[in-house]
Amino acid sequence: MAADSDTVHAVIRRYQPSDRATVETVFRDGMMEHINPAFMYAMTRPLHIAVSLFYYIGVYVMAGQSVVLALVSGGTWISLVYFCCFEFYTGYVRAKLNTDMQDIPGYYLSNPDNCFWVAEAEIHGRPQVLGMVAVEGKSDPGSEGKKFGEFYRMIVSSSCRCSGLGLRLAKIAEDFCRERCFSKIEFSTSSTQRAAVALYFRLGFKLVLVHTPSESPNFLYQGCIYISSV
Ligand SMILES: CC(C)(COP(=O)(O)OP(=O)(O)OC[C@H]1O[C@@H](n2cnc3c(N)ncnc32)[C@H](O)[C@@H]1OP(=O)(O)O)[C@@H](O)C(=O)NCCC(=O)NCCS
């Protein structure tokens, strides 16, 4: 389904327990789509290009010009990299579905400094969740007694991207942070999530930190933190 007038007219409201199944689906799909960009990123790292060349050309030369062995070893290596990307994102989804996403009312709606919204529209006459965003208020060590807001779970269903829904969700979350008098808004993402990075630049966020290799699996992506004033 392409972006149409239904999605443009999506209503943004607080999460309700009846949204659980669709929210999980939109979340899972939104995260799993990062597997291919992460795989492309991983395969274009200089070290991984060198390993690929070794498995294809090196094995071909060392195994008496055996095309079959070269193809099998190179293919095994590439499959292993893809498997790592797949495992990383399925593990991430599993972990989140067992923590904050397992009990959204308990985690996000029972604390006045947190919130979770969904975007819902009538699709073919039936209400459907098309996007979500969450905010968590956290103590700000750099601003005495104040809190800052961190954005989580910003996802718009792939069926209705680029219709302004992400921007609307982010603005609702920003307004919430403003009402709570938070000191700033923070958002962590990765270099391969290009649409999210573009959306946050559009909102005036600035890149403040690139994670070190020990903080993020830098063979899959570069972890980044963006902040914006409230
Ligand atoms: C990031 C995401 C939420 C954006 O949702 P969206 O509804 O498509 O975004 P919008 O239509 O509101 O776009 C708002 C702005 O973001 C930027 N943007 C959005 N998608 C973009 C893309 N694919 N390429 C470049 N810029 C993009 C543009 O600046 C756009 O403003 P413009 O249309 O006036 O130029 C969506 O792409 C998504 O769910 N991605 C997968 C999940 C994800 O990575 N989430 C972030 C978690 S860390």
The ligand as an SDF file (V2000), in Angstrom:
LIG
                    3D

 48 50  0  0  0  0  0  0  0  0999 V2000
   12.6440    6.9420   10.1010 C   0  0  0  0  0  0  0  0  0  0  0  0
   11.1780    6.7950    9.7610 C   0  0  0  0  0  0  0  0  0  0  0  0
   10.3910    6.7000   11.0630 C   0  0  0  0  0  0  0  0  0  0  0  0
   10.6990    8.0300    8.9620 C   0  0  0  0  0  0  0  0  0  0  0  0
    9.2850    7.9250    8.8230 O   0  0  0  0  0  0  0  0  0  0  0  0
    8.5000    8.6360    7.6040 P   0  0  0  0  0  0  0  0  0  0  0  0
    7.0670    8.6960    7.9800 O   0  0  0  0  0  0  0  0  0  0  0  0
    8.8280    7.9760    6.3310 O   0  0  0  0  0  0  0  0  0  0  0  0
    9.1480   10.0940    7.6100 O   0  0  0  0  0  0  0  0  0  0  0  0
    8.4640   11.4420    7.0610 P   0  0  0  0  0  0  0  0  0  0  0  0
    7.6550   11.1670    5.8560 O   0  0  0  0  0  0  0  0  0  0  0  0
    7.7570   12.1150    8.1980 O   0  0  0  0  0  0  0  0  0  0  0  0
    9.7440   12.2930    6.6590 O   0  0  0  0  0  0  0  0  0  0  0  0
   10.1930   13.3750    7.4430 C   0  0  0  0  0  0  0  0  0  0  0  0
   11.5620   13.8070    6.9700 C   0  0  0  0  0  0  0  0  0  0  0  0
   12.5220   12.7730    7.2180 O   0  0  0  0  0  0  0  0  0  0  0  0
   13.4370   12.7090    6.1340 C   0  0  0  0  0  0  0  0  0  0  0  0
   13.3130   11.3840    5.5110 N   0  0  0  0  0  0  0  0  0  0  0  0
   12.3700   10.4420    5.7890 C   0  0  0  0  0  0  0  0  0  0  0  0
   12.6080    9.3240    5.0590 N   0  0  0  0  0  0  0  0  0  0  0  0
   13.6920    9.5820    4.3160 C   0  0  0  0  0  0  0  0  0  0  0  0
   14.4350    8.8210    3.3800 C   0  0  0  0  0  0  0  0  0  0  0  0
   14.0880    7.5560    3.0630 N   0  0  0  0  0  0  0  0  0  0  0  0
   15.5250    9.3780    2.8070 N   0  0  0  0  0  0  0  0  0  0  0  0
   15.9000   10.6300    3.1200 C   0  0  0  0  0  0  0  0  0  0  0  0
   15.2310   11.4140    3.9960 N   0  0  0  0  0  0  0  0  0  0  0  0
   14.1580   10.8850    4.5930 C   0  0  0  0  0  0  0  0  0  0  0  0
   13.0950   13.8300    5.1870 C   0  0  0  0  0  0  0  0  0  0  0  0
   13.8540   14.9660    5.5820 O   0  0  0  0  0  0  0  0  0  0  0  0
   11.6310   14.0600    5.4820 C   0  0  0  0  0  0  0  0  0  0  0  0
   11.2220   15.3750    5.2740 O   0  0  0  0  0  0  0  0  0  0  0  0
   10.7880   15.8700    3.7820 P   0  0  0  0  0  0  0  0  0  0  0  0
    9.8740   14.8250    3.2500 O   0  0  0  0  0  0  0  0  0  0  0  0
   10.1130   17.1620    4.0340 O   0  0  0  0  0  0  0  0  0  0  0  0
   12.0560   15.9600    3.0350 O   0  0  0  0  0  0  0  0  0  0  0  0
   10.9200    5.5280    8.8760 C   0  0  0  0  0  0  0  0  0  0  0  0
   11.7490    5.6010    7.7410 O   0  0  0  0  0  0  0  0  0  0  0  0
   11.1900    4.2190    9.5860 C   0  0  0  0  0  0  0  0  0  0  0  0
   10.3210    3.7210   10.2990 O   0  0  0  0  0  0  0  0  0  0  0  0
   12.3790    3.6070    9.3690 N   0  0  0  0  0  0  0  0  0  0  0  0
   12.6820    2.2830    9.9030 C   0  0  0  0  0  0  0  0  0  0  0  0
   12.7950    2.2600   11.4020 C   0  0  0  0  0  0  0  0  0  0  0  0
   13.9170    3.1380   11.8920 C   0  0  0  0  0  0  0  0  0  0  0  0
   15.0240    3.1410   11.3950 O   0  0  0  0  0  0  0  0  0  0  0  0
   13.6060    3.8400   12.9750 N   0  0  0  0  0  0  0  0  0  0  0  0
   14.5620    4.5960   13.6950 C   0  0  0  0  0  0  0  0  0  0  0  0
   14.8970    3.8040   14.9040 C   0  0  0  0  0  0  0  0  0  0  0  0
   16.5150    4.1780   15.4900 S   0  0  0  0  0  0  0  0  0  0  0  0
  1  2  1  0
  2  3  1  0
  2  4  1  0
  2 36  1  0
  4  5  1  0
  5  6  1  0
  6  7  2  0
  6  8  1  0
  6  9  1  0
  9 10  1  0
 10 11  2  0
 10 12  1  0
 10 13  1  0
 13 14  1  0
 14 15  1  0
 15 16  1  0
 15 30  1  0
 16 17  1  0
 17 18  1  0
 17 28  1  0
 18 19  1  0
 18 27  1  0
 19 20  2  0
 20 21  1  0
 21 22  1  0
 21 27  2  0
 22 23  1  0
 22 24  2  0
 24 25  1  0
 25 26  2  0
 26 27  1  0
 28 29  1  0
 28 30  1  0
 30 31  1  0
 31 32  1  0
 32 33  2  0
 32 34  1  0
 32 35  1  0
 36 37  1  0
 36 38  1  0
 38 39  2  0
 38 40  1  0
 40 41  1  0
 41 42  1  0
 42 43  1  0
 43 44  2  0
 43 45  1  0
 45 46  1  0
 46 47  1  0
 47 48  1  0
M  END
$$$$
